[in-house]
Amino acid sequence: MVREQSRRRFLQLAAAGATSVGISSVASRKSRAVPAIDGPSVIGQTGTIVASRRAPGRWQRVSFETPFALTPVVIVQPVGARGPVPVSIRKVTRRGFEFTFTRQNRHGEREPARVSYLAVARGVHDLSGSLINAEAGFVAADTSRQTVSFDHSFTERPIVFAHSQTHSSQATTTALGGPVTPRINVTDPDRFSVRLQAQEHQHQVQSETIGYLAFEPGSGVLDPPMGALDQLLGRFEISTAPKSVTDPWHQLVFEHAYDQPILLAGIQTEHDAVRTRVANLDSKNAAIRLEHNSHAADSPERIGYAVFENEHLIYV
């Protein structure tokens, strides 16, 4: 049955103009064969967390389906419309990471929250043969702006996502507590700038380790590794919102339809907004909006996004 599903999915993608030649390998977590020791290495993993928000500041552990060879960069994206759901992470290892919700809404919503995440091993990787490249790395950051140069030579301005991998100076136990947010500005194909911004009530911010993921814009198909044709295929796309986003909810329409999509959205400019909110995520679209530390800001921001189909392991 799984093999027939994979065959049908391949024919659907081929009919839509997709090709599997030269594309990186991915195995579905639903029907995955554990890679052999001398087989392909896991360089990425997508996933979804559904957890309670009733105890802000209580750390919960997420274990990766397969351990990484190197400590990965982890990017998380809360999904939900009823109030902001900031998420902090810490203790990122080859085997998993810890996360906690930061209570920052004024309406008292405590329903379970959904969080998408993407973990990628440090280095430069191909997502679709030589067509779409990605880079994952770490940088120590504080409130002073600094420039980060890419190791890979991107041909155009990449889409960059960033998240603090440590938790040195962040407040999570008070009603106003919120995560320290990396503020990035992507202006060139070879670099971006980053600094930390704390919540308005926080007066001191220590240096944090920031993980970043940079992707060339594009779309493709993630294939199973050689010899694992019984695994399901999955699409992905990486792009920017068609127009700059301000405060109201903005409808984001995907290039393709996705089965149980995993979505990340990140601000690529640095005007006033500090993070994105995602809601109403389904197979074809999502709603996104900006969050601010103050109510006076309404400058438009450029939003980049990455959407992957279902939960997968990404191989080289």
N, C-alpha and C positions, 0 to 999 in steps of 0.2 A: 504493500500500500504506500509506504513512504517513497519507494523508488518510483512508483507510478505518479505520485504527487510531484516529485522532483522533475520527472519527464514532462508532465503537463505544464509545470511552471516554466521550464526551459523553453518549450514550444511557444508559450504565451509571450515570453520575453523576446524570443527570436522574431516572432510575428510583429512585435512592436518596434523592431529595429535594433534590439540590444544584441550584443555578442559576448561570448564568454572567453574568447581567445585572449590570452595574456592578462587575465584578470586575477587579482589576489584571491586567495582561498579563504572561505568562511564556512564553518559548520554550524548548523542550528543546534541550540542548546536542547531542543525538544527531542532530537534523535541523533545525537552526536556520538561518534566513535572517538574515544580518547586517543590523541596522537601518540604514536610510538616514540620511544626515546630518540631514535635516529630519524624521526619524521619531521614534518614542518613545525616551526616554532609559533606559539601564540604571541602575537604582537598587539592584539586589541580585543576588547569585549564590550558589548553593549548590554544594558539591562534596565530593569524597572524595579523600584522599591515602592511598596505600599505599606505605610507604617502610621502609627498613632502619633498625634501631636499633643497628647494630654500631659506629657512631662517634658517641657522644654528644658534643655540642658542635659537630658539623659542620653548618653551615648549608646548607639546601637551598632553592631558589627555586621558588615556585609562581606561574605566570602566569595572570591572569584570561583567560577566554575572550574577553571584550570589555572594553576599558579603561573605567573609570568617568569621569564628568565631574568628580567630586570624589573626594578620598581617602576610601575607605570605612573603616568600623569592621569589624574581622575578629574573629570568635569561633571558636575551635577546640575540638573535643571528641574526645579519644582514645576508641577503641572496642576493648575487649579485656579478657579475664578474668585473664590470667596476669601478675599484677603491675602496679603503677601505671605509667603512661606519661605523665609530665608533658611538656607541650609549651610551648616559648617561641617567640614570634614577634618580628620586628623589621622595619624598613625597609618599612613598609606604604606603598605608593604607589597611584596610579591603575591601574597595570598589574599589580600583584601584591604578594607579600610573601615574606619568608624565615622558615623555621621550623627548629627543632632539637628533638630528643628529649633529655630530661634523664634520665640513668640514675639511678633512685632505688629500684630493686627490689633485694632481697637474694638473689634466687634465680637470677640470671644469665640470665634469658630474654632472647634477642636475636632472636626471630622478627620478621618484618616487622609493623609496626603500622599500623592503619587509623585515620585521623583524619577526622572530618566537619568541615566549616567552612561558615560563613555570613558573607558580606561584604555590608554595606549602606551606601550613601552617607549622609553626615551630613545630618540634617534630619528632618522629620516626613512620613510617607508613609501611604497607604492600602494595606493588603494585600487588602482585599475591599470595594471601593467605599468607602462611608462607614461600613461596619460594623466593621471591625477596623483599628485604627490602630497605627502603629509609630513609634518615635523612635530615631534613632542619634546619638550624640554622643561627645565627648571631654572628659576632665577630668584635670588634673594631681593626682596623689595621692601621699602618703607614709604613714608609719605613724600619723599623727594622723587621727582620724575627722573627716570633713566631710560636709555635706549637699549633695546635688545636686538642684536643682529642675528638673522637666521643662518643656520649652517647650509641649508639648501638654497639654491638659486631659483626662486620662484619666477615664472615668466610674467605674472601679473600679481596685483595686490591680493594676498591670500585672505581667507576668513580665519580669524583668530578667536579662540575661546580661552579664558583664563579663570583659575580658581585657586584660592589659598589652600595649600596642602597641609598646613600646620595651623596651630591654634594657640599662639603665644599670648596675644593681648586682647582677645575678643571676649565680649560680655554676652552671656547667654541666659542667665538666670533671672534677670529682671524683666519687667514688662516692656521696657524700652530697649532691651538688649538686642543687638543685631550683629551680623558678621562684618568683619573688615572686608571691604570690597576692592578687588583690583580694578583700577580704571585704566583702560587701554585706549590707544589711538593708533590705528593702522593707516598709514599714509603712503607707504612705499612697498614695492615687492620684496625688498631685502631687509626690512626692519619694522619694529613697532616700538612704542613707548608705553611704560607702565608705571603706576604709582599706587599706593594704598590710600583708600579713603575710609575713615571710620564713621560710625554714627555720630550725630551732632553732639550727644552728651559725653562722648568719649574724648578725653583730653590727651591721653598718651597712647601711642601705637608703637608696638615693637616691630622689628623686622620679621617678616614671614616668608616662607618658601612658597613661591607662586609656580604652579604648573600651567603650562600653556600648550595648546594644540593649534597648529596652523595648517589649513587645507587650501589647495588650489580649488577654485570653483569648478563645478562639473557634476556629472552624474555617471552612474555605471551599475554593474551587477557584481555582487560578491559571490564567488563560486565556492563549492566544496574543494578540498585538497584532492590531488591526484589519488585515485584509488578509492574515493569515498563518494561515488556517484549516487548513493542512496540518501545523501543529505539534501536539504531544501535550499534553493537559491533565494537571494534577496537583493532588492534594489537599494540604492542610496543616492542622495543628491545633496550638494553643498552649494549654497548661493546666498544672495542678499535679498531682502524684501524689495519689491519693485520700486518703492518710494520711501523717503525718509519717514520715520514714525514719530508722532508726538504722543500726548497723553491718552487720547481715546483709544479704545480697542481697535486694532488693525487686523483685517482678515488676511491670513497668509495661505495662499493656494499652492499646493505642491504640484510639481511637474508630472508626477505619477501617483497612482493609488497604492497605498501601503497596507500590508497586513500587520496590525498592532505596531504602529510606528513608534520609534524612539526618536525624540526631538530635542535638540539643543538650540538655544537662541542666545546671541551675545551682541552687546553694543560694540561697534567698531570705531566710534568717534567719542570724543570727550567734550560734551557741552554741559549738560546739567544732570542727565539721568545717571543712576548708579547701577541699575540692573534691569533685567527683563522679567515679565510675567507671561506665562503661557496658560491658556485655557481652551476648553472645547476642542481638544485634540481628537481627530478621527482619521480615517484612512486617506482623506483628500485635502484636509486643511486644518488650520489652527488659528486661534486668536492670540495676538501678542500685544502687549502694551509696556510702557516704561514705568519704573518706580523712581521716585526722587526722595532725597533726604528732606527737602523743603517743598513747600507748595507754590513757590514763586516761579519755578522754572518750567518752561514749556518749549524749549528749543528742540527742533527735530534732530533725530539721531539716525545713523545708518545701522541697520540690524542685519547681522549675518546669521544663517541658520544651517544646521546639518540634520538630515532625517535619514534614519536607517530602518530597514524592515525587520520587525520582530527582534528577538534577542539572539545575538550571534557571538561566536568566537571568530576573531579575525586572524588569519595565518599569513606567513610569508611563504 
